[in-house]
Amino acid sequence: MLDIALLGTGGMMPLPNRYLSSMCIRLNGRLVLTDCGEGTQVTHKLLGWGYKNIDAILFTHFHADHISGLPGMLLTIANSCREEPLTLVGPAGLKYVVGSLMVIAPEMPFELKFIELPFTKGKEARFSAAGLNIRAYPLNHRIPCFAYSFTLPRSGRFDAERAEAQGIPLKLWSLLQRGETINHGGRTFTPEMVLGPERPPLKVSYCTDTRYPRGLPAFIEGSDLFICEGLYGEDDKYEKAREHYHMIFREAAACARDGRAEELWLTHYSPSLTDPEAHVGRLRGVFANVRAGRDRMATTLKFKD
């Protein structure tokens, strides 16, 4: 199962009751953070998931409201006594941007590893972190910007009858079920000998700061949870959103519908949008299962069967 939490739901600048957009995923105690605007370490502290096990921080893009909180976050992680390497992921130029920010926090007790993603329209990048398969999709913003999807695969169902029929010792069953290949008694046993076809995975998609790219519904298709920006809730703000390369609530709902997502959480609100919840009711004719995100809103996703 996956735990997901919105750390902040604001765009452009933090407000007294709304931190800047950031999202955290937890799997077996390991954490992956996406975006790290000003004050992210504060709202993460309020969430209570801890800092030491943050294994990766992903950046959608390099606007300040998505990355300016990184020095403080890294210092806080350092104070948690972490010594393992930490991976940073983002568009090309990431190492230079981080190096510039880290002038004010030059020494870390752990290594920083960098994954810089090539930005090619319509072409995904793939990598993994903390046990999750992660895909990055280029968006349509003023500067290179990525949406991310996080997938937790699930192996096929264990077939005890097949294991018995092949004379596989009982003590090896759990190892094979975990996907290990084992040499025992002069024989080689593989997971394929006892596992059925892979079952549906869990999938979370996160998208912010973009116009509506044509390929986005296919990228987020089948998401158990789709977290998407909506800078404005009002339909009459469409032209303003388009001018600044953002989306309104109705566009996010249409993307969730077209991508056949299970649930939509809205985020990255304009500072002028004081009551996002007031606009949600009108969206249910487009996509029924939609919620206005709020800071530290969290859920746990479980495999369906």
Order of alpha helices (4+ residues) and beta strands (2+ residues): beta-beta-beta-alpha-beta-alpha-alpha-beta-alpha-beta-beta-beta-beta-alpha-alpha-beta-beta-beta-alpha-beta-alpha-alpha-beta-beta-beta
